[in-house]
């Protein structure tokens, strides 16, 4: 199992639409958090392998109308021991 995080910038007026799509339409996304600051949304992605995280970001997330920028972070492992 691979875990990644993505920070997303959303064009004005698309925040609710993008948030809803991320939360309901992309099964690999396990958490969605609205943010204040440089980025608008933080998401947690879980896939079978690291390559699939890139596919999800490129093909499913960045293709959503309103997503203007993203930064993807790949997790090496959990330090909490829960995973």
Secondary structure, 3 states (H helix, E strand, C coil): CEEEEEEEEECCCCHHHHHHHHHHCCCCEEEEEECCCCCCEEEEEEECCHHHHHHHHHHHHCCCCCEEEEEEEECCCCCCCCC
